[in-house]
Amino acid sequence: MRVVFLGPPGAGKGTQAARIAGLRGVPHLSTGEMLRRAVRERTPVGLQAKGHMDRGALVPDDVVDRLVAERLAQSDAGRGFLLDGYPRNPAQARALEQVLARRQGALDRVVYVHVDDDTLVERIAGRRGCPKCGTVFHLAARPPRKAGLCDDCGTALVQRADDAETVVRDRLKVYHDNTAALVRYYEERGLLGRVDGNLPIDEVTHAVEAVLGSAA
Ligand code: AP5
């Protein structure tokens, strides 16, 4: 199963990719998570990425393409993967095709999770995440059992630095200017499956499963 999750910031790509990864036993590869870890650990990639991420801009393609190619070379990705947040523009999509042509084979499916802009802003405002294990919560839609603490590891939850309202608006603009073009790109290749991400989390998961049915 070689799948890309596509959609605007806050659409629920990460939430759904994490669930499907658990159900199907393939790794969930989030470029946002990889980059945030690199920033926390102050690696050369993290130092390069931080300024771009802080202002909601895309990290340069060559940095992200290399990061993904290295991750896809690891053995667990040999049995499939769910890419979340990559590719982000047609140039990254072509870079991914080249890597896959040398390794796993072509993509099976692209899941496009679409959500209204007003809902996106509300979702991002209510998002809290675990800095240790990466589990994502929402104050209303998916609250932790104990306020402020991760259900899985008990760590204090935090708000992402790029979830500040001004940065969110810039991220939405970047999405519309760059990433939205990928919807047509993958539609033309017959890979796109649309999912209504405005629905409750469980219903979205059912819709994603329906789109993936033939890609298993
Ligand atoms: P990244 O981490 O990929 O951020 P994003 O694409 O903006 O997506 P989000 O993580 O904000 O949202 P999501 O769709 O995963 O939603 P979630 O499931 O959390 O990227 C961050 C930055 O890294 C970028 O700005 C860029 O700088 C850089 N970067 C990353 N990839 C890059 C690339 N390829 N190239 C260049 N730069 C790159 O859900 C959101 C909230 O809503 C949560 O609280 C969740 O609990 C809740 N929720 C989810 N589903 C539902 C539902 N159905 N109903 C109610 N609430 C829900």
Boltz pocket constraint, residues with backbone or C-beta under 6 A from the ligand:
constraints:
  - pocket:
      binder: B
      contacts: [[A, 7], [A, 8], [A, 9], [A, 10], [A, 11], [A, 12], [A, 13], [A, 14], [A, 15], [A, 16], [A, 31], [A, 32], [A, 33], [A, 35], [A, 49], [A, 52], [A, 53], [A, 54], [A, 56], [A, 57], [A, 58], [A, 59], [A, 60], [A, 64], [A, 84], [A, 85], [A, 86], [A, 87], [A, 88], [A, 92], [A, 123], [A, 124], [A, 126], [A, 127], [A, 128], [A, 136], [A, 137], [A, 138], [A, 139], [A, 141], [A, 142], [A, 162], [A, 171], [A, 197], [A, 198], [A, 199], [A, 200], [A, 201], [A, 202], [A, 204]]
      max_distance: 6.0
